[in-house]
Structure formats: C-alpha cells, structure tokens
Amino acid sequence: MACLLEDNAGTVVTPLPSWFKQGLPDMAKVREMKGSFRRAGLHTVCESALCPNLGQCWGHGVATFMILGEICTRACRFCGVKTGHPAPVDPREPRQVALAVQRLNLRYVVVTSVARDDLADGGAGQFVETIHAIRSLMPRTRNEVLIPDFSNKTEFLEQLAAARPEVISHNMETVRRLSPDVRPQADYDRSMAVLGNLKKLAPSAFIKSGFMVGLGETDEEITELMRDLAAVGCDMLTIGQYLAPGRKRRYLRVQRFVPPEKFQEYKIIGRELGFWHVMSAPLVRSSYIAEEGYRECFEKSVNGG
C-alpha cells in the first residue's frame, strides 16, 4: 500500500509504514456482506469513505450503515465520500437498515450519514426513524449514531436525543487552526457546541468524538483539542492517522505518519483529561470496534466511574 505524502519537495507517493500492515480478511464473508447490502439498496461508510479497516470489520460481520444516500452536500478535504446533489430521501431506508441488522444478527450497530444541508432538518428525522425501525425488529441491539452537525439546531438535536441511542457521536476531525481548511463548510466552535448541547439533551447517552492526526497539527494543538472536548462533556474519543482517500486535488496530503508510540501518548493524555474511553492508534477510525468503547463506558457508569 502507498499514500500521497506532502514534503518539502511537494507531493510524493510513498509506501505506508510497516505498522499499517494487516492480515488477509475472510473474503467469503466480505462478499456475503457486500451482496447483502447491495440487494437491500444500502450504503456503508466503510465503502464510501474508503476505510482501510473494511476487510477486517466485514470479515467479523461488522459494518457502519450510511443513511440518506451516498452523495454529500459538503466537500470536506479529507473525505472520500462523493459530493454533489443528493437524491430525495428514501422513506423505505430505515426499514431496510433494520432488516439488514436483523439478517446479520447484529448486537451493536453504528449508523452514520452524509451531510444533507439541502434538508430542512439536516436529516435528523431519518436518523430517528432508523433507530425506531431497528428497535422494532431488534430491541436488544445497541444503537450508536455518528451525526453531522445539523447546523446545531436545538430542535433537531432534541429529536435525536428523544430517540435515546446509546451513543451519539460527532467528529471534530482536526484541531482548531486546521479546521477551516479541512472542513470548509463546518465550524470548530459549532461542532463543539453540538457536543456540549447533546451532553445536556441526552444525559443517558454516551457522547463521542474523533479526530485525525498527520495533517500538520502540533502536539500542543492536539492537547488543546482534547481539553476542549473534555470541557464540553465528551465521554469517548477516537484518534487515528489521516490517509488521503485519493489523488483528487481537493484531498489534503499527509504531512506526517505518526508512530504507534505517539498514539499511546495521546491515549494517556486523554485518560488524564477524564475521557472514559480513548482508542488511539494509526488505523483507528470513529466507528472501529465501536462496541468496545460502549462497553467500557457502560461498565464505568454502573460502577460510578
């Protein structure tokens, strides 16, 4: 595997460091999962965002469903999801997701979406319908949602909170200084406000966020970001290495490969700041082994932290 890396001479193609190597996935299981999603007309962020963990997760029967279609109204410079004019919302989609969860017998499910700034509610209603549909067929399945910012509109965050997912996640993606370039249609302070509002509106849910490193941030900026997240009440945190999803000019280039031992330092800092769960490693993504984070937070909540 190789990656586009930005250095003093410009953009170069360089092999990925050795710590990115993974074992071969169960391709029969991967094909089974892919066929199941296609037959149901469903999308996964695993495919749309070109996740490097697709083989590993699908090989274990785990996937992150992406609702509201596969076309995003935003054009974040780190993301491989298609951008453009989305199709109308499919009212059958929540039921199809629920049927897939039932068919795969998932005990824990992550549902995310593209950004839908073309919709009055930003897509919040479709999240709510999807949670209800899953619960109607699989009442014991735990639900985690990874949401866009819904423009930080309180009424839409309240709708989501009222559906009572076990985990609500919204990613910061990067440090304050780089945010305007990495997420030009988002806003650092608005995203922080979303997380803080969710903590108040959904006291029974665990609040989660994640960000990437390798975009040119400093360790001091990373610590500042983690402090900000802790201050708004974030319970769970994921930290992973940024990898450019392709060669399109809009994609940012990797500025550095952060070694595994540095990720461990970030994890220690996160723990010291009070996060109940921190997953920090090069291949970590926001939905990677998500159930593990929920279990740790649940156990701590039962035992009083």
N, C-alpha and C positions, 0 to 999 in steps of 0.2 A: 504494500500500500504506500501511496505517496500523498503529499499535501503541498499546496501552494503556500510558500513562506515568504514574508517580506523581510529583506535585509538591506544593508547599505547600498547594495548594487541594484536593488529593485526586486521584482517578483521572480522567484526561482522555484522549480519543482524539486522537492527534497523528500527522501524516504522518511516515513514515520519512525520515531524512536522505538526501540525494542519493547518498551513497556506497553505498546498498543497491540501486541500480538494476542490473538485469541484462538481457542480451539475450534475445530470444524463443527458447525451446528448439525443438528438432525434434520437433513434436508427433506426427508419424507414428512416430518412434522411441519416444516416451513411451508411445503407445498400444500399440505392439508389446510393450514391456517389461511394461506392466501386464497385458495379456492373457496373457502367458506366465506371470506369477506367479499370476494367478487360476486358470488352468487347472490348475496344479500344486498349488493349495491352499496357496501360500506367502505369507508376510508379509514386508514390508520395513520397516525403521525409518524409511526415507525418508517413507513414507506415515503410519505410526503416530505418529511424533513430529513430523509436520507440518514437515519440514525445508524451509527456504527454497531449498535448492540442488537440490531434486528434479528440476526441469526441466533444469538444466544437466547433472547427473550422468546421468540417464536418457537424455538426448539423446546422450551419449557411450557408452551401453551399460554404465554402471557403477551398481551398486546395493549396498546393505548388507542382507543377509538377516537376518531376525529369527526365531529359532527359539523353541521352547517355547510356541507360540501367540501371541496378541496381547493377552492380559489379564495385567496385572502385579499381584503381591500387595502391592506398595508404592504409595505415593501421593506421590511427590516433587512439590514445589510448582512446579517449573519445567517439568515433562514433560507432553506431550500424549498419551502412551500410555494406553489405557484401564486402569482399575484395578478389581479385583473378585475373583471366584472363577474361577480358570482351569479350562479343560477338561483332561482327562487328557492326558498326554504321548503324542504320535503316534509310534509306532515307525517309521513309514514316512517321517517327516520328513527324516532325514539323507540318505536315498537321493534324495528329491525335490529337496533342495537341490543335491546333486551333479549330478543330471540337468540342472537349470537352469543350473548353472555350465558344464556340457558344451555345452548347447544355445546358450548365449550366448558360448561360447568365451572365457571369462574367464581372463586370465593372473594376475590378482590378485583375491582375494575377501575381503571382510570379513563375518564372522558375529557377530552380537550376539544378545541375548535380552532378554526381560522378566525381572524378578526372580521367582523361584519359591521363596519361603520355605516353600511347602507341601510341597516335595520333600525327601527325606532328604539328597540330595546337592546341593541347590540348583540342579540342572540340569547339573552338571558332566559327567555321563555322556553327556548328549545332545550337548554340545559335542564331546566326544571322538569319539563315533560319527559326527558330521557331518564332522570333519576327516578321519577314516579313509575315509568314503564319497567325499569329494571327491578324496582322493589315489588311490583305487582307479580312478576314471574319468579324472582329470586330474592325473597325477603331477607335471607341471611347474608347476602352478598354486601360487602362494604363498598361504598362509593367515594372515590376521590375525583374532584373536578379541577382541571387546570384551565383557568379562565383568562380571557383578555380583560382589559381594564373597564369595559362598559362605560367609558368616559367618567368613571367614578360617580355615576348617578345613583343616589341613595335608594331610590325605589326599586332599581333593578338588583342591587346588591341585597336588598331586603327579600326580594322574591327568591333569590338563590339561597339565602340563609334559611328561609322558611322551609325549603325542601330538605334540610338537615342532612347534607352529605357529611360523611365522617371527616373528610379532609378537603379544604379549599386552598388551592394553590394559585399564585400569580407570580410570574417570574420577573425579577429586576433585570436580568441578563448581563448587566455590566455596571461599572462604577459611575458615579455622577458625571465626571468630566467627559467620559466617552459616550454617555447615553444619547446625546443629540445626534451623533454620527452613526451609532449602532442601531438605534430605534428612532428614526427621524419623525415618525408620526405618533410617538409615545412621549412620555414625560416622566422623569425620575421622581419628582415630588408627587405627581398624580398617582403613580404606581405605589409609592409609599403610603399615600393616603388611602388607597384602595385596601391595602393590607391592614392598616390601622382600623378602618371602618368595619372590615369583616371581623376583626377580633371582637369588636363591640356588638355587632349584629348577630354573630353566630358563636356564642360563648361555648356551645357544646362541640364545636368543630375544632380540629387542629389546623392552624394556619401555616402555610408552607410557601417558601420561595426558593429561587435558584438563580445562579449566575455562572458565567463562563470566565475563564482566565486565558491569557495568551493574546489579548487584543491590544496590549500596550499599557495596561494599568500597572501601578506600583503596589507593593505590599501594603504601604500606608493607606492607599485608596481602598484596597480590599478590606482592610480592618475597619475603615470608616464606614463602608457599605454594610459590613456585618453589624457594626454598632447601631446604625440606622434601623436595620431590620429587627434587631433585638428590642430597640426602643418602642417600636410600634406593636410589639407583642407576637412576633413571628415565633412559632414553636419548632419548625422543621426547616432544614436548609440543605440544598444540594449544590455542589461546586464541581465543575468539570472543565476539561480542556476544550477550547474552541477549535473547530476544524472547518475550514472553508468548504461549503457544500458543492462548489463547482468553480468554473473559470469565468463566469459572467462578471462583467466589470463592476456590477453593483455589490458583489460579495467582498467583504473585507478579507484581507490576507492575515494569516497567522504571524504574529510578531515574535512569539517565543513558544517553545514547548516547555511547560512547567513539569519538573520531575516529580515522581511519586512522593518523595520525602517532603517536598514543599507542600503538597496537598495535605500531608499529615499535620504539618504545622498549622495550616488553615483550620483543620478539624479541631485541633487543640484550642486554638483561639476561639472558635465557635462555641466549644463546650464551656470555656471560661466565661463567655459572654451570656451564658444561660440557655442556649438552644437545647431542647430536649433530644433532638436527633440531628446529627450532621453526617452527611455522606459526601465524602470529598476524595476524588481520585480522577485520573485523566479521562476515563471512559464513562464517568457518571453523567447521566442526563436526568432531567427533572422527574421523569416517571420510572426511572430504572429501579427495579426491585422495590417498588413503592410500598408494598405491603409491609416490608421490614420496618420502614420508618413509622408507619401507623402503629404497628405492634409495640415498638419501643415507647412511643408517646402514650399509648393506652395504658401500658403497664405502669408508667411513671405517674399517670394521672390517678390510677387506682391506688397506688402506694404513696400518694401525696408528694410526688416529685422526687 
